[in-house]
Amino acid sequence: MELPKTYDPKIVEDKIYQLWEKSGFFNPDKLRKRQKKHYSIVIPPPNVTGELHMGHALNALIQDILIRWKRMQGFKTLWLPGTDHAGIATQNVVEKKLKKEGKTRFDLGREKFIKEVWKWKEKYGDIILNQFKKIGCSCDWSRARFTMDDDYSSAVKETFLHYYKKGWIYRGERTTNWCPRCATGLSDLEVEYRKEPATLYYIKYGPLTIATVRPETKLGDTAVAVNPKDERYKKYIGKMIEIKTVLGLAKMKVIGDRSVDMKFGTGAMKVTPAHDIHDFDLGEKHKLGKKQVIGPDGKMTKLAGKYSGLTAQEARIKIVEDMKEIGILEKTEPYIHNIARCYRCKTVLEPMLSNQWFLKMAQLAKLAEEPVRTGRIKFHPKSFEKPYLDWLKNIRDWCISRQIWWGHKIPIEGETDVLDTWFSSALWPFAVFGYPEKTKNLKNFYPTDVLSTARDIINLWVARMIFSGMEFMKKPPFKDVYIHATILTKEGKRMSKSLGTGVDPINLIEQYGADATRFGIAFQIMGSQDLRFVDDNIVMGKKFCNKIWNATRFILMQTKKNYSKSILLHSSILSTQRQNLTSTDRKILKALDTTIKSVNNDLENFRFGRATHTVYDFFWHDFCDCYIEKSKSQMANRSQQTQKILLYVLLTSLKLLHPFIPFITEEIYQKLPIKDKKKCLMIEKWPII
Ligand SMILES: [Zn+2]
């Protein structure tokens, strides 16, 4: 058997992927019947609007390494893929498309608009899943799920009603982050903060002075707050003060509250419960009124008197002018303000009073905390556990309603809001298996084994999956949470498509092949440390693939006959020929044993980079540089034994390398002169010592 002179991933990769798909082994039902142990991972479902970026590629690689490793260990492995309907994100994409045609979603009406979104989804929704195939992901595509599949929707409905009957869901008026462009409330976690220059206005407030960056919301003030410890203002607490305003004279109550920062501005602050999240809480506590002066469209309401109809921005300019004129603007200062913007469309948010649905967090936070505190769920690295637990201590009730059209409609009659996308993604680890039906899949694959994800969605998603799993399945949804690194540019900057700093993994695959790309990424994983991406490692991956190819070519040229796999087993080489082994033989076999142990140990502990380095060093240095070189002189009088050792070490190396670089290893395996091979390297027995 001879291999072509050079390795061409373009010819091999698609062919091998088809071989795998045809084999059926991505599906655990097609794996050996007698195997009882199950191993499962559910993919963090990418948005249907998504396109593969380096973060996806890294996370897909990690999961594929784990799945391939466990599959070879004989587990019934399932890696379940799917996509998220991604409410706001998808709605925005379709709205943008409509805008090009000069239409808005309101022109179409709800029903037609939703049909448009489905059409869009049918056309583009699988792009990202096909990109996962390009990297070599061994997902069971026959089980792919979408968060708006019919039975998935049943799970959403069921869980909502479960909470509702328990009295944990309530409707309430609350000041939430509001995007005037998307016309929806957003959860605290959907807000992007950016430090931007602003102006701090010092405004006379009767005998006091307050400082604010948003003078237009002053029209909605219902109190002034000071710290009760503040000697300057103590005497005013509980009193009504008379103030001059741009809308005439008014009376305002002074309240004392410890949350007031004595060092900010003048130490006295206005309280605007309808337009500030913190002020809302303060208003509830002190039973203050709420005055909504900005409407959901971002314009001033009737309560804003002569300013009504202006946008908040326009009103600010006008109000500042008027304050100057009546002499209540004391001074202004430049100020760096943390401005809240919509995470989807980047519009400046207006915190606003609106009617929303909430899920009570008091009990659920405890459910999210327990398995992590007791070690039933372990974070890797462990350092992520503390911020997770701290966050749960201060959690607010979850605003689960959104005023958009694309999503799961709240299952209450007359209701038009949809559920926050994360409400459905929180159910992912069991809803994908057919919950609330008691399915075989649910029994076999829940709880899943590992969740691999990015650090920025620990609170947004991981915590919510944990309490949902505890509440509905009475078991944590996974045992290990692996938080992967963030991939940065070479200069240490955030990768972003819009900033033009992103690297497209599909381009890398085109240029170097999937194996080289996988290898180059895996080689750089060092814990959850941010990873500065350089092409050099991918180039190295390509060289490594060529090295493996050439070594194999050499070995195949030396190997005259077909061997049975059994005589290639390590023990048989050792037991029948122990006395005949040369010191070179002994050295390579020992180095291989050490490598096997080390790689297993690293994979058990999620040390992907180290495992990659170890197996790379072994193959390149111990095997190619030393053994293969010396084997040439051994061939003369120890031909058979040397052939066997060459083949044995090659075969074992291919197995060890398979989870990292599956295509080339499979291609070579298919060509090895071994009589009783399995159908695929993918289901070969994993080496253990
Ligand atoms: Zn928006």
Boltz pocket constraint, residues with backbone or C-beta under 6 A from the ligand:
constraints:
  - pocket:
      binder: B
      contacts: [[A, 179], [A, 180], [A, 181], [A, 182], [A, 183], [A, 342], [A, 343], [A, 344], [A, 345], [A, 346], [A, 347]]
      max_distance: 6.0
